[in-house]
Amino acid sequence: MEKKTPLYDVHVSSGGKIVPFGGYLLPVQYRAGVIEEHMAVRTKCGLFDVSHMGEITLRGADALRNLNRLLTNDFTVMDAGAARYSPMCNEQGGTVDDLIVYKRGENDYFIVVNAANREKDFAWMKAHVSGDAALEDISDTIGQLALQGPLARKVLDKLAAPESIPEKYYTCVFDGSVAGIDCIVSATGYTGEDGFELYCAAQDVEKLWNAVMEAGAEFGILPCGLGARDTLRLEAGMPLYGHELTDEISPKEAGLGFFVKMDKDDFIGKKAIEERGAPKRKRVGLRVTGRGIIREHMPLYADGREIGVSTSGTHCPYLGCPVAMAFVDAEYAAPGTAIEADVRGRRVAAETVKLPFYKKVR
């Protein structure tokens, strides 16, 4: 049975169309619709309930050692208040999940994982930590909102003092206060846009939602659902677990090699990634040049043979065109390569392009 976030009743009363996702009942869209919600985030601001995400703490004298063993990125040099993205691999070099780590203090970390992988991730971490390192899944105690868009800062300025608002991308304030509510305020997001993610006690998240919506009214804020969250992340070329990342796909295949630090001490999956060598297939962007939309699981062809498969695809409202992400054989990954997708028995022309499709200038 799917769970409900603390904001379930708010979503229903606001006209949210509820669907199951990641083990939760969440709004896929509200009355305005996916296109309007998407455009609000790109041009004004939007508010998402992301309380379904998982939160795990890792503390103890051996926390850093374990973190570097569990994850492919390197956390050795990291300031308190910083956030860092990383894949987490299995022994075969595939991806258990991708996540964000926040450093609260020395050997004290706050880890945010994908909702559908919460139990899997915690069990994986628990099975592989050693020494003085205490893991705790605190997901059920946390509510999380994502305030995204170019006017997000203006909204937050009405609700929080400057010292509660992080100035730099991928940093956070752990002891912040928003609308009088204790919050972790993080300058992060999953839209490719400027914005913030706000973590608070689960019992306070409805009050926080209402305060942000009220403060954002003059800036055209809209409540946003899963539909816009997906089109926004796709436009920004961001991978989604279960699509561009799986237990079989390595981070290097997915174009995340920057976050795989092969020169650090051993981490889970390092040997397998080394043995795989240069990726034989790569994640690419596809711009549709023919008529149609390439969605996920569409076979891709070039030179008369199958050379890959699409992983995500839709019509992107801000760009005004259909795009997709895909894995293709490495020799077909160069931008400008002509390919065709089999869309329900009909070939649709496309060409490979460099990711992301949309990039916010910061």
Order of alpha helices (4+ residues) and beta strands (2+ residues): beta-alpha-beta-beta-alpha-beta-beta-alpha-beta-beta-beta-alpha-beta-beta-alpha-beta-beta-beta-alpha-beta-alpha-alpha-beta-beta-beta-beta-beta-beta
